[in-house]
Amino acid sequence: MKAATISQPLTRPRHLDAAHNQPSFRAIARPLIDIVVPALNEEKILQKSITTLDEYMAKHLPYRYQITIADNGSQDKTLEIAKNLAEKHQSVQVVSLAERGRGRALKQVWQNSPADILAYMDVDLSTSLDDFLPMIQPLVAGEAGVAIGSRLLKDSKTSRGLKREFISRCYNSIIKWTSRTKFSDAQCGFKAIRRDVAAKLLPKIKDNEWFFDTELLIKTERAGVPIHEQPVTWIEDTDSRVKIVKTAVDDLKGLYRVNKELDKRSWLEKWMLPVLLVLTGALYLFGALHNGMANSYYAAAIQAASQDWTAWLFGSLDAANYVSVDKPPLATMLMGLSARLFGFSSFSMLLPSVLAGVGSVWLVYGAVKRQFGFTSAVIAGATLMLTPVAALMFGFNNPDAILTLMLSASGYAFLRSLEGKRPLLWLSLAGLFTGLAFNTKMLQGLMVLPAMVLVYLVFAKPPIVTRFLHLIFAGVITTMSTLWWSVLVWLTPAGNRSWVGSTNDNNIWSLIFGYNGFGRLLGGRGGGPGGGHGPGGTGFGGQTGIFRIFNNDFGPNIAWLLVLALAGGGLLLWILRKTPRTNRGRAAVIFWMLWLLIHIVIFSMTSGVIHPYYVVVMAPAAAALVGISLPFLWGAYTRRKPYAWLLPLLVGVTVAIAVIILGYAGTMTWLMWIVGLLGLTGMIGLLVNLYAPRRWLQNLAIIAAIAACTLAPTVYTLATVNVTHTGSIPTAGPNSTAMQGSNNESSQADSQLVQYLVEHQNGATWLVAVASANESAAIQLTSGQPVMAVGGFNGSDTPLTLDQFKQLVKAGKVKYYAISSHGRGGGGPGGSNNEITAWVKQTGTVVNYGGSDVTLYELSRE
């Protein structure tokens, strides 16, 4: 065997699992290196490659070595050339295998080799030989058990075609995603393993083909063996005969087999999440199918988005782009895309909301499971699924469903940033989703942002300066994600887009800070629908105060388990009070608590217009805290901790809240009695069991307690999905809406009216003009044609002066004007709209269209 001195400095090793300066294996003093070169029909390059390899190793490798040519069932002169090389070169030997398969060849040669370090490389020598010694050095030093060359590390220098690059990166990403591995490049033909590690791992490797490498690396990581990755210089062999696509497909099959083989989870844990998501989707879809066009105001905008891309981009109420809705368009964009894909219908419109519900449950489950385990995750996911307001909004077309999904995604990404692995990436993703939440419902989408900033500054792992820099960078991402659409509207000439709805100056900043900002918080022009309703009335959340969230408006939607969530979270913070600053569990609890408390305070104190369904954004945080705290409460109770009494106390409080909420409606007295009796039984049983433990008593008490706490919200959720919800202000529970006779309940217009207008449209841009969206939506949804809502949402916008309206009539773009016969359509408070209505009545000709729902005026172009 040959040896040589080291002629180049070693690169700094990169380890996936080994702790720095703490060898995992004994160092090898005088190692023997076996370099295996699998060969299949390589008569053209074998002699040159082996000669080059031997000469290089003789000059540069400071250890004893041998080169083993593993003839893999060749049918050309490969074996003959290999034998000749073995005769000429003392370092070369040949092993001939009748059966093909790179994995089979490596396994057989490695298992029979006396060498201390077992390596292999491809016969084409695509990988630079200069990278061999740095790769194996950690194995010799005992710092790693397996070493691989990687073409995907930062310092790697790779030259290959786009096709192979794309397939390789996709494949390695799939491995990481499905197997949760850390190594970057599974299939680079440049690897080595210690003999003591090979003796334990090789018998467990089943694949005999190309997937051998991947299986070896996955099982190496699962066994806790450190893997060293070496950046390499690699040049593609354009004469390679590897069938890339077929090999990739076979590798995916192997990946499925290995993951299934290594999956040690119980049957329950494997299937619980899929079952939970299927049940969530089925429950919310069942509710959605009852709701028809739901809120016809947003339904009209979604219909317009499915017909015209400008309407899709700017959130226009009609496809002719007269006026926009009063929110950013992300929700209508997603629903509009669904309508374009499946055709506009109630199903295609509400499908994104249903999927948003499924996604939110998945994200909350995933966020809780990563830090608190399977049981907490299941409780959290099920709690969110069975929250009444979630069942309401995830089958409705208001923006709140998409808003909740974006906030859930933001929360998941933020909690991942606290894990210490790629914190800047995850923090930036959290900022991105927060910005998308803003572009769903403006400032409400930013309410979780203070919790993220505070928790990251106090509890994240990086040094304080780095934390500030991370937040600054993430802040830039958040700002860009937040403002891109608003700036686009601001910079787009007014003539090229719709009027900014619910403003009187056509200014997007007025919508953000006025109507959807201070107007909501402080009152004034806060966005209340017309018709004589005002803040404090039914559907507007009732009187402000600290208990507002439990009143008859908010309570049935969200309040059932709020005290349990907050008290359980508080208990956890006390338990974790002495943990290190960077404890992720405590940081997560504080984050969910702040999310919940911020919304409770703002929703309780807001004096402007607020609707009870807004609280759906609280549901992920409440569900997470319930899932996290219940196992701790139960553990404290069963171990008789000093605070074990908290569990029966919280059962009593939760049941009392449920009885109060059930009493608001006065329609489920039977349920109120059942819940009260079960709760009393559970609470007393748990208290008695503390001082006179009996297994049967404990089991009976906890069953009664669980039933008492979950029965009422579950019944309300089932009642919610079993009734029809329409209009601007839906609410959870057995009633169809909080405000009968509110805006946008109807999605069907008088068929005689629509038929007449369509038959006599004569090329007009708008089928008809009306005072507000409450009249336009039904006509537009029935006809499929643009309808002009002159005063926007509730008739108070002033996009047109009387003179401008006359010009549209003269140009033939508006031919008819309809005034409701039911008291709506007077033009709202906007002065110019009242002028338009008065002018129509004075100069228009009343048309007998065959119905009486509206008074229809034909307008003369002269």
N, C-alpha and C positions, 0 to 999 in steps of 0.2 A: 504494500500500500504506500501511497505517496503522501508527503506532507510538505507544507510551505509556510513561510511567515506571512503575517497579515500585511498587505500592501496598501490598505485603505482604511480610513476611520469608519467605525460602525455608526449607523444612524441610531437615533434614540428610539427604542422600541415603543410600540403602542400596544397596550394590553387592554383587553375588553373586561377582564374580571380580576386580574391579579392586583394585589395592593403593591404600591411601589416599595421597592427595597425589602420585600418580604417573599423570598423564594417559596414556591409551592411544592417543589420537588428537590431532591438532592442534585447537586451539580455533578456533571460527568467530567472526570479529569482528562481521560484520553479517549474521546468518543470515536466510534466507527460510524460513518455516514453511508447509508445505502441509498443511492439515487436511482429510482426505478423509472424507466422510460417505456411506457406501453406503446406497442407498434402494431398497426394493422395495415398491411399492404403499403408499406412506406419505403419501397425499394429505391425511389428516386432521391430521397433526402436522408435516409438513415445513416449512411456512411459519413457524410459530411457533418451531420448533426452530432453524432457520437464522438467523432474525432475532435470537433470543436469543443464539446463538453469536457472530454478527458483532458485536453490540453489546458483549458481554462482552470479546471479544478486542480490540476497538478501545480499550477503556478500560483493560484490565489487562495485555495482552501487550506487552512492551517491544521486540518484534522485528517486522520485516515479516512479513506473513502473507497467505495466500490460503485460501479455503474452496472445496473441490471437491466438488460433489454428483455422486456416481457412480450414475446411474440404472441399476439392475441388471435391465433387462428388465421394467419395470413395465407393467401393463395398465390402470391407472386414470389419473388426471390428474397423477401424480407428476412426469412429465417436463415437462408444461406449466407446473406450479407452479415447478419448478426453473428453467426458462428465464426466467420472470417475475422470480424472485428475482435472477438474474444481471443482468438489465437494471436492477434497482433498486439493487443493491449492487455497488459497484466491486470489492469483495474476493471476490465469489462468481463461480464458473464452473461449467459443467456438462459432464460427460462421459456420453454415452449408450452403453450396451453392450446388444447384442441378446441375449447369452447371460447366464443367471443364474449366481450363485455369488459369495459375498462375497470369497473368495480370488482369484477371477479379476478382479474389479473392482479390488481393492487392488493386485494385481500390475501390471495394465495402467496404472493411474493413476500409481503410484509410479515405474514404469520410464520413463514419459514426462514426469515432472515435473522442472522445473529447480530445485526447492527444495533447500535444504541439509538440512533436517529434514523427514522425511515422517511424518505422523501420521495417525491415524484415530480416530474415536469413533462410537458408535452414535447413530442419529438421535433416539432417545428421550431422549438426554442423561441417562441414569440415573446416570452418574458426575458428581460435582460438578465444575464447571469450575474451581473454586479449586485443584484438584489438577493442572491441566494444566501450568502453568508450572513447579512443582517437578519434574514428571515429565521435561520436556524439557531442563531446565537442565544436567544432567550430560552430555547429548549435545552441547550447545553448548560446554561447557567441555572436551570431549574426554575425559571420565572414563568414558564408557560408549559402546557402539555401538548398543544397543537399550534402550529404556525401556518399562516396562509398568506399568499400574495394577493393584494387587492388592487384592482384597476379603478376603484371608485372612491378611494380616499383623496383628500385634498391635495396631497403631494404627489399623487400618481400622475404619470404621463402616458396617456393612452391614445393610440391612433387606430381607429376602426370605423367601419361604415355606419351610417345612421341606423340601418335596420338592426344590426347586432347591438348597437348601443341602446336602442330603444327597448329591444326585447330583454337585454340583460338588466337594465334598470328596473323595468316592470317586474321581472321575475324576482329580483332581490327585494323589491318593495313588497311583493306579495308574501315572501318568506317572513319578512319582518312583521308584517301586519297579521298574518295568520298564526305564526309561531312565536311572536314576541321575542325575536332574537336580536342580537346586537351586532353580529359580524356583518360586514358590508358587501362582500363579494363571495358567493358560494361556489362559483364554477370556474374560477381562474385555475388553470392547470399548473399550479405552482404551490405545493403544500408539503408539510412535514409533520411528523408525529413522533413522540418518544415511544420507545418499545414498551415500557411499562404501562403507558396509557393505552397503546394499541392492544396489548394483551387483554385489557378489560373491555375495550369498546368494540373491537372488530367483530367478536362473536355476536354482537347485538345488531350489526348492520346487515340488512336483508337484501338491499338492492345490489345487483351485479352489473348495472349499466352506468349511464352518465349521472344518475341521481345519487350515486354512491357518495360523492363529495358532500352534497347537501345533507343527506341523512347523517353522515359522520359528524358534521359541524353542529347540527341541531342537537344530536344526542350528546355531543361533547359539552355544549353549553348547559343542557339540562342536568348533566352529571356534575356541574360545578367546576369543570376543568378549565383553567385559564387559556384563552386563545390569544395569540399574538398576531396582529395584522401588520403586514409590511407593504408600504406603498411601492409600486413597481412601475417600471417602464415597459410598456407592452405595445407591440405592433402586430396588427392583424395579419394572419396568413391568408392571402386572397385565394389560395388553392385549397383551403380547408374543405373537407368533404363531410363535415358535420351537417346533418339535416336539422337546421336550427329550429324550425317550427315544430317538427315532430319531437325533437328532443325536449323542447319547452313543454309540450303537451304531456309527454311522459313524465317530466319532472313535476308537473302540477298534480298528476295522479299520485306520484310518490309522496308529494307533500301532504296530500289529503290522508294517505295511509299512515304516515309517520305522526301527523298531528292527532289522528284518531287513536293511534297506539299509545301515544304519550299523554293523552288526556285522562287525567286521574280523577276528574270531577265525578260526583255522583250523578245518577240519572236525573235526579231532581234539579240539580244545579245546571246540567246541560240543557234541559228543556224548559226551565222556568222562564227565562227571558223570552224565547220565541213564543211561548204560550201567552205570556203577559202582553206582548206586543200585538199578537193576533186578537186577543180579547179586547185590547184597547181600540184597535182599528175597527173591529166589529161593533163595539158599543157606540163609538162616535159616528160611524157610518150609518148605523141604525137611526141615530138621532138626526143626522143631516138629511136623511131621506124624508123625514117628516116636514122639513122646513121650507121646501120649495125654493123660492127665490130669496127667502130670508129677509134681509134688509134690501128693499128694492133700489134704494139709492146707490149702494155699492154694486148691486147686481147690474144696474144700467151701465156703470163705469166699466165693469168687467166685460159686459157685452161690447161696449165701445172698444175696449182694449183688444178684443178678439177680431175686430173689424178693421182697425186702423192703427198703424205703428206709432204715429204721432200721439194719438190718444193713449196708447199703451205707455209711452215714455213719460207723458206729462200728467197721466191720471185724469184724463178728460171724462166728463160725465156723458158726453155724446161723441159719436164718431166724426162729427163735423168740427169738433174742438172749439166749442163756444166757451165753456167754463169747466174748471177742474173740480174734483171733489176736495173736501177740506182736510185731506191728509196726504202725506207723501205716497207715492204709488207702488211701493214694493209689494204690498199684499195684492193689489189689483194686477200688478205685473205677473205675479206667479199664477194667480187664478186665470188671468187672461191667456197665458201660455197654455195652461191646461185646457181652456176652452178652444184655443186654436188646434190643439192636438186631438181632442176628442169631440169637438163640436160643442157649441155653447148650449149648456143645459144646467139644470140644478146640480146634477151629479158632477159634471166636469168643473163647475164653479166651486163647489164645496169640497172636492177631493183634496186640494192642497191644505185646507184647514184640518181635515181628518188626518192627513199625513203629518201635519205639524204637531198634532196631539200625540201621535205614535212616536215621532222624533223626540218630543219633549220628555215623554216617559223614558225612552231609551237613554237620553242624555243624563237625566236625573239618576236613573239606575246606575249608569256607568260611573258618574262622578262619585256617588256614595260608595259603590262597591270597591273602587280603587283604594279607598282609605278606611272603610269600616266593614267591608266584607259582604258576603252573599246575603245573609239574613237581613241586614239593614237595607241593602239595595232593593230586595223584594218588597219590604214594607214600604219604602219610599215610593217605588214605582206603582204599587197597588194603590197607595194613598192618593197619589196624583191622578191616577186613572179614575178613581171613584170620588173625586172632588166635584161637587155639583156644578160649579161655575166652569170647570174644565170641560165637563160633558156638554155644557151649553155652548161655549165659544168654539170648541174644536169641531163643531158641526154647523158653524155659522159663518157668514161672510164678512163680518166686521174685521178690521185689521188686527184685533187683539190676539187671534190665534197665531198668526205669523210673528207678531211681536213677542209672544211668550216663547216661541221656538227660538228666535234669535237671542233672547236673553238667556235661555237655557244653554244654548251653544256657547254664549259668551262666558257663562258661569263655569261650564265644564272646562273650557280652554284655560280660564283663569286658575282654576284649582290645579290643572296640570302644570301650570307655570311654577307653582310652589313646590313641585317635586324635585326641582334642581336639575332636570335634564332638559336642555334646550329651553330655558325659561324665557328668553327673549322671543323665540318663535311663538310659544304658547301665549305669552302676554300680548303679542301683536295680533294673534288670532282673536283673543278676547276683545281687543280694541276694534278689530274689523267687524265682529258680530255686533258689538255695541253700536257702531255706526249704522249697521244695517237695521238695527232695532229703531234707531232714530228715523231712518227713512221708511219706517212702517208707521210710526205714530209720534214722530217728533220728540219733544222734550221728555215724554214719559219713557222713551227708550234709554235715556241717560240717567235714570234714577238710581241704577245699581252702580254707576261709575264711582261715586265717592267710596263705597265699600271696597271696591277693588284697589283703589289708590291707597287707602289707609292700611288694608291688610297686607298688601305687598310691601309697603314701606316698613312695616313693623315686623313682619314674620317671614319674609322671603329669605332664602339662604345666602345670596351674594352679599358682599360688603355693602355698606350703606351708600357709598358713592356709586357703585355699580347699580344698585337698586334705583337711585335717582336717574341715572342714565337710561336704564331700561324703561322707566316710566316716561321719560321724555320721548324716547323713540316710539314707544307704544302710543303715546299721546299724538304724535304726528300721524300714525296710521289711523287712529281713532278720528282725528280731525278730517283727514282725507275721506274716510269712509262715511263720515257724518255729513259733510258739506258738499260732496260732489254733485248731488242732484240739485240742491238749493242754488249753488253757484251756476249750474247749467240753466236753470229757470231764470235766474237773475240776468245772465248774459244773453239769453235768447230774446231777440226782438219780439215785442208783444204780438205783432202780426203773424208770427210764425208758431205760436203756441196758443193754448187756451188761457182764458182769464184765470188768475189765481183765485180759486173759490174761497168764499167766506172772508174776502177782503174788499175794501172799497177803493184801494189804490193800486190794485194789481201788482202788489209787491210781496215776494215770497217771505221777506223778513217780517212783514206785518203778520203773516199767517203763523210764523214760528213763534214770535215773541208776543203777539197780540192775541189773536183768536185761540191758538193752541198753547199759549204760554201764560202770561199774566192774566189773561181773560179767564182761564180755567182756575187759576189759583185764587184770584181776588174778586172774581165776579165781573160785572159790567157786561161788555159784549163778549160773553164767554162761550158762545156756541150752543145755547139752548135752542131746541127746535121750536118753531113757531106754534101758535095755537094756544097761547095763554098760560103755558107752564113756566114755572120759575124755580130757582134754587130753593131747596128745602121741601119741595113737593114730592109726590110719589115718583120714583124713577130717578130722582136726583140725589139720592143718598140720605135725605133727612137732615136734621140739624147737626151742626158741627160739634165736636167734643170727643173726649178720649174714648168713649164707649160707642162711638158711631159705627165702628166696624162690626159691632154685635147687634145693631138695630134690625128692624124688620125689613130694611132694604138690603143691607150688606150681609147680615147674618146668615140667611139661607144659602148664600153663594159660597162663603169661605170660612165662616167662624167656628165650625164644628170642632176642630182639633187645634185651634190656634193657641189656647192656653197650654195644652199638652206640648205643643211644639216649642213654645217659648220657655216654659218651665223645664222641660227636658234638656233644652239647649243650655239653659242656665246651670243646671246640675252638672252637665258635662264640663262646662268651663270651670266650675269649682273643683271637679275631680282632676282636671288637667292643669290646675293652676301652677303646679311646681315643675311642669315639664320644661324642657329647653325652649328658648325663644322660637326656634325654627320648627317646632312640633307641628306637623301638617294637620293632624286631627283637630287640634285647638284652633288653628288658623281657619280650617274649613267651617267649623261650628260658628266662629265669629263672623265669617263671611255670610253664611246663610242667615244668621241672626240679624246682621245689619241690613241685608236685603229685605227681610221681613219688616223690621222696625221702621226703616225709612219709608216704606210704602204705607204702613199703618199710620204713622204720624202725618204724612202728607194727605192721605185720603181722609183722615179724621178731621183735619183742620182746614181743608180746602173750602173756601166759601163760594167759589165759582161753580160752574156746571160740572157735575161728576155723576157718572152712572154706575150702578152697582156692579155691572159686569167687568168694570175696569180691574177689579181685584183678581182676575185670572192670573195676572203677572205675579201675584203673591203665592200662587199654588205650588210652583216648584220648590221655593224655599221652605214653605210650611211642610210639604211632603218630605223633603230631605231631612228636616229636623225631627220629624216624627219617626222616620226610619232609623236615624242615627241614635236617638235617645231611648227608644223603647227597649232594645236589648240591654242597655246599661241600667235602666230602671228595673228591669226584670232580674238582672244579675245582682243588683244591689239588694233587691228584695229577697231572693233565694239565699243569698249569703249573709242575710241579717245585718247589713250595714247600719250604721247609726241613722242614716237617712232612708231606711227601707220603707218608712211610713209614707214617703212621697208617692209611691205607686197607688195605694188605695185612695189617698187624698186627690190625686189627679184624676182617677177614675170618677170620683164623686163630682168634682168640678166639671169635667167633660160631660157627664150625664146631665148635670143641672143645666149647662148651656144648651144641650140638645133639647131638653124639655122646654126651655124658654123659647127656642127658635121654632119648635113644632107648634107652640101655642100661638105664634103670630098668625099663622094661616087659619087656625081653628077648624081645619078640615080632617085632621088625622089624630083625633083624640085617642083612638085605640093604640096607635103607635106611641103616643106620648106615655100612656100607661105601661106599655110593654117595656119601653126603654127605661122608664123610671124604676120599675120593679126589678128588672135585670141589673141595673146599675146599683141599686141599694143592696141587692143580694151579693153582687160581686165585691162592692166596697166593704161591707161588713164581713164577708167571708175572708177577704184578704187581711183585714185587721185582726180578726180572731186567730187566723192561722199564724200570725206573727208571734203570738204568745202561747198558743196551744197547737203546735204544728201537727197537721194530719195530711197525708198525701192526697187522700180523696177530697178533703176540704179545699186544699190548694188548687187542685185540678178543676173542681167545680166552680170555685170563685173566679179563676182566671178565664174560664170559658164564658161565664156570665158577664164578666167585665168587658171582654173583647166584643161580645155580642152587643152589649149596651152602648159601647163607644162607636161601633161601626154601623149599627143597624140603621140609624136615622139618616146619616149622610148617604149611605148606599141606597136607601129607599128614595131619597130625594134625587139622587143621580139617575136612578131608573125612571122616576117620574119625569125628570127633565128630558130624557131622550125619547119619551113615549108621547110627548105632546108637541104640537106645532108652535114654533117660535118665529114671529115675523116682526118687522118694524125696526125702529131706531133703538129701542131700549128693551131688549129681552132680559129676562131674569130666570134663574134656575128655580126648579121646584115644580109642583103640580100645576101652576098657572101658566098659561101660554105666553104672557108678557106682563111686564110691570106696569105698562101704561096702555090700556086699551084705547084705541083711537089716536095713538101717537103717529108720528111721521113714518112714511115709507112702509106701511104694512101691506098695502095692496100692490100686486105685481100684474094684475090683469085689468085692462081697460075695457070700456064698452066696445064690444065687437063691431057694432054698427058704426060707431065713431071712427074706429081704426079703418074699417073697410072703406068708408067714405073718403077719409083723408088719403089713403093709398091710391084710390082710384082717381082722385083729383089733384094729386101732388104736382103734376106737370113740370117736373124738373126742379122744383124748389129744393134748396139745400136742406132745410129743416122741414120735417113733415108738418109740424105745427109749433107755435110758440105758446108757452104757458107761464104763469107767474113764478113757479118754484119747482124744485126737484120732486116735491111730494106729488105734483100732478104729472110731471114729465116722465118719471121713471116707468110708471105702469104703461103709458102709451108707447114709450120706446121699447120696452121689453115685449109688448104684444105685437108691435109692428116690425121690429127689427130695424127701424129707420131712426136717424137722429132727430131728437126733439129738443127745442130750445127752452131751457129753464131760465127765463129772462132775469130773475133775481137770485139765481144760484140755489143753494141748499134750502133756505127757508124764505126766500123772496126778498131778503134784505141787501143782497149784493147789488152793485150798480155798474155792471160792465158796459151798459149802453145808455146813452142819452136818448131823448126822444128823437132828435134829428138823425142820429146814427141808426136808430131803429127804422125810421122812415126811409133811409137810404137802402137798407136791406130789403124792405118791402118793394121799393121802386126797382131794385135790381132783380126781383123775382126770387130772392133767396128765402123769403118768408111770405107765405100766402095766407095762412090761417092763424088765428089766435083763439085759444079756448080758455074760458073762465069757468071755474068750478061752480056747480050749482049747490055745493054743500058748504059754502062759507069760506072756502079756501080759494085763493087766486086773486085776492085784491091787490096784490103787488107788494105786500110786506111794507116795512117801514121806509124802504128806500124811496126818496123823493122822485127820482127819474122813473122808477118802475111804476109808481102811482100815476105819473104823467102818461106813460105808455098805455096803461090800462084805461085811463080816461079817454085818451085819443082813440083807442080801439073802439070803445063803446060809442064814441061820438061819430066816427067816420066809417066803421066797419059795417058790413052787411050780415045780419044774422042768417045763419044757414040752418035749414031743417034737415039734419042728417039721419033722422029716424029714431033718435034717443033723447034722453033728458038729463044725463049725468053732467053735461057741461053746456054752456052757451057758446056756440061756435060762430066766430066772426070770420068772414072772408074779407081780406084787405085788398084794396085797389092799388095798382101800381101807378096810377095817374096822380 
